[in-house]
């Protein structure tokens, strides 16, 4: 009876440790990163990143991408960002798209940049929304569309800090001046539909 109880307790402990992975190392690593203690950040983040923690993987991408605590390595940054991006992390999707746009650590590919930015933009990442707007405005990686450029520029607006807000509204007005009334109406409808879908 005692042995059975011990085995049950051991199994429960193991199940809990698998179901709820420790994040103390990840959290300590992020805190160290924010204090510019990059060697500590690397040491603390690595185990959780290798175990599949998306947030730890994202910060590993930042370390390698900037050369903080490790030699700068855009290819390694892209690998870490991809692991986090494939788990749905918007920040990682944006940064991976940025690497594809610039051709850093990965072959330059506007189509892949747009794909990753689209995923992040759909989740409300304002930097991805602004970047996606620029791609639609210039026709890079997508068919040029003033409607989509307007939509994503407006959506990026409300959550951006100070100066970017003013820049976005300048862009919104500039894009609107290039549009026909029917195009502008369609773009404004798309903005309302997107915002309505986010509230559900």
C-alpha positions as CSV (number, residue, x, y, z in Angstrom):
1,X,0.0,0.0,0.0
2,X,2.8,2.4,0.9
3,X,4.7,1.5,-2.2
4,X,1.6,2.1,-4.3
5,X,1.0,5.5,-2.7
6,X,4.7,6.5,-3.3
7,X,4.5,5.4,-6.9
8,X,1.3,7.4,-7.4
9,X,2.8,10.5,-5.8
10,X,5.9,10.1,-8.0
11,X,3.8,9.8,-11.1
12,X,1.8,12.9,-10.1
13,X,4.9,14.9,-9.5
14,X,6.3,13.9,-12.9
15,X,3.1,14.7,-14.7
16,X,2.9,18.1,-13.1
17,X,6.5,18.9,-14.1
18,X,5.8,17.9,-17.7
19,X,2.5,19.8,-17.9
20,X,3.8,22.9,-16.3
21,X,7.4,23.5,-17.4
22,X,9.5,25.7,-15.2
23,X,9.9,29.2,-16.5
24,X,12.1,30.5,-13.7
25,X,15.1,30.3,-16.0
26,X,13.3,32.1,-18.9
27,X,12.0,34.8,-16.6
28,X,15.4,35.3,-15.1
29,X,16.9,35.4,-18.6
30,X,14.5,38.0,-19.8
31,X,15.1,40.1,-16.7
32,X,18.8,39.9,-17.3
33,X,18.4,40.8,-20.9
34,X,16.5,44.0,-19.9
35,X,19.4,44.9,-17.6
36,X,21.9,44.4,-20.4
37,X,23.4,41.4,-18.5
38,X,23.6,39.4,-21.7
39,X,25.9,36.5,-20.5
40,X,23.4,35.8,-17.7
41,X,20.5,36.1,-20.1
42,X,22.1,33.6,-22.5
43,X,22.8,31.1,-19.7
44,X,19.3,31.3,-18.3
45,X,17.4,31.3,-21.6
46,X,19.2,28.5,-23.3
47,X,17.6,25.5,-21.5
48,X,14.1,26.8,-21.9
49,X,14.6,27.8,-25.5
50,X,16.0,24.4,-26.3
51,X,13.0,22.8,-24.5
52,X,10.7,24.7,-26.9
53,X,9.6,27.8,-24.9
54,X,8.6,30.3,-27.5
55,X,9.4,33.4,-25.4
56,X,12.9,32.1,-24.5
57,X,13.4,31.3,-28.2
58,X,12.4,34.8,-29.2
59,X,14.9,36.4,-26.7
60,X,17.6,34.0,-28.0
61,X,16.9,35.4,-31.4
62,X,17.4,38.9,-30.1
63,X,20.7,38.0,-28.5
64,X,22.1,36.4,-31.7
65,X,20.6,39.1,-34.0
66,X,22.2,41.9,-32.1
67,X,25.4,40.1,-31.0
68,X,24.5,40.5,-27.3
69,X,26.5,38.0,-25.2
70,X,27.4,36.0,-28.4
71,X,28.9,36.9,-31.7
72,X,26.4,38.5,-34.0
73,X,24.8,35.7,-36.1
74,X,21.7,36.6,-38.1
75,X,21.3,33.0,-39.3
76,X,21.1,31.8,-35.7
77,X,18.7,34.6,-34.9
78,X,16.5,33.6,-37.8
79,X,16.5,30.0,-36.6
80,X,15.4,31.0,-33.1
81,X,12.8,33.5,-34.4
82,X,11.4,30.8,-36.7
83,X,11.0,28.4,-33.8
84,X,9.0,31.0,-31.8
85,X,7.2,32.2,-34.9
86,X,6.0,28.8,-35.8
87,X,4.4,28.6,-32.3
88,X,2.4,31.8,-33.2
89,X,4.5,34.4,-31.4
90,X,3.7,37.7,-33.2
91,X,6.9,39.5,-32.2
92,X,9.0,36.6,-33.6
93,X,6.9,36.6,-36.7
94,X,7.6,40.3,-37.2
95,X,11.3,39.9,-36.6
96,X,11.6,36.9,-38.9
97,X,9.8,38.9,-41.6
98,X,12.2,41.7,-41.1
99,X,15.2,39.4,-41.7
100,X,13.6,38.1,-44.9
101,X,12.9,41.7,-46.1
102,X,16.6,42.6,-45.5
103,X,18.1,39.3,-46.5
104,X,19.9,39.0,-43.1
105,X,20.6,35.4,-42.1
106,X,18.2,34.1,-44.7
107,X,17.9,34.7,-48.5
108,X,16.1,38.0,-49.3
109,X,12.5,37.1,-50.0
110,X,9.7,39.7,-50.0
111,X,7.0,37.0,-50.3
112,X,8.2,35.4,-47.1
113,X,8.5,38.7,-45.3
114,X,4.9,39.5,-46.3
115,X,3.7,36.1,-45.1
116,X,5.3,36.4,-41.7
117,X,4.2,40.1,-41.3
118,X,0.7,39.1,-42.3
119,X,0.6,36.5,-39.5
120,X,1.8,39.0,-37.0
121,X,-0.4,41.8,-38.3
122,X,-3.5,39.5,-38.0
123,X,-2.6,39.2,-34.3
124,X,-2.5,43.0,-33.9
125,X,1.3,43.6,-34.0
126,X,1.5,47.2,-34.9
127,X,5.0,47.1,-36.3
128,X,4.0,44.2,-38.6
129,X,0.9,46.2,-39.6
130,X,3.0,49.3,-40.5
131,X,5.5,47.1,-42.4
132,X,2.7,45.3,-44.3
133,X,1.2,48.6,-45.2
134,X,4.5,49.7,-46.8
135,X,4.7,46.5,-48.8
136,X,1.2,47.0,-50.2
137,X,1.9,50.7,-50.9
138,X,5.0,49.9,-52.9
139,X,3.9,46.5,-54.3
140,X,6.8,44.6,-52.7
141,X,6.0,40.9,-52.2
142,X,2.3,41.6,-52.9
143,X,0.2,43.2,-55.6
144,X,0.2,46.9,-55.0
145,X,-3.0,47.9,-53.2
146,X,-3.9,51.3,-51.9
147,X,-6.9,49.8,-50.1
148,X,-4.7,47.3,-48.1
149,X,-2.0,50.0,-47.6
150,X,-4.7,52.3,-46.1
151,X,-6.2,49.5,-44.0
152,X,-3.0,48.4,-42.4
153,X,-1.7,51.9,-41.8
154,X,-4.9,52.9,-40.0
155,X,-4.9,49.7,-37.9
156,X,-1.3,50.3,-36.9
157,X,-2.2,53.8,-35.7
158,X,-4.0,53.6,-32.4
159,X,-1.5,51.5,-30.5
160,X,1.8,53.1,-31.7
161,X,3.7,55.5,-29.4
162,X,3.9,59.3,-29.9
163,X,5.9,60.2,-33.0
164,X,4.8,57.1,-34.9
165,X,1.2,58.1,-34.4
166,X,1.8,61.4,-36.1
167,X,3.8,59.7,-38.9
168,X,0.9,57.2,-39.4
169,X,-1.7,59.9,-39.7
170,X,0.4,61.7,-42.2
171,X,0.7,58.4,-44.2
172,X,-3.1,57.8,-43.9
173,X,-3.8,61.2,-45.4
174,X,-1.2,60.8,-48.1
175,X,-2.6,57.4,-49.1
176,X,-6.2,58.6,-49.0
177,X,-5.4,61.4,-51.4
178,X,-4.2,58.8,-54.0
179,X,-7.5,56.8,-53.7
180,X,-10.8,57.0,-55.5
181,X,-13.8,57.6,-53.3
182,X,-15.0,54.0,-53.8
183,X,-11.5,52.6,-52.8
184,X,-11.4,54.7,-49.7
185,X,-14.9,53.6,-48.7
186,X,-13.9,49.9,-49.2
187,X,-10.7,50.4,-47.2
188,X,-12.6,52.1,-44.3
189,X,-15.1,49.2,-44.3
190,X,-12.2,46.7,-44.1
191,X,-10.8,48.5,-41.1
192,X,-14.2,48.4,-39.3
193,X,-14.6,44.7,-40.1
194,X,-11.1,43.9,-38.8
195,X,-11.7,45.8,-35.6
196,X,-15.1,44.2,-35.1
197,X,-13.6,40.7,-35.6
198,X,-11.0,41.4,-32.9
199,X,-13.6,42.3,-30.4
200,X,-15.3,38.8,-30.7
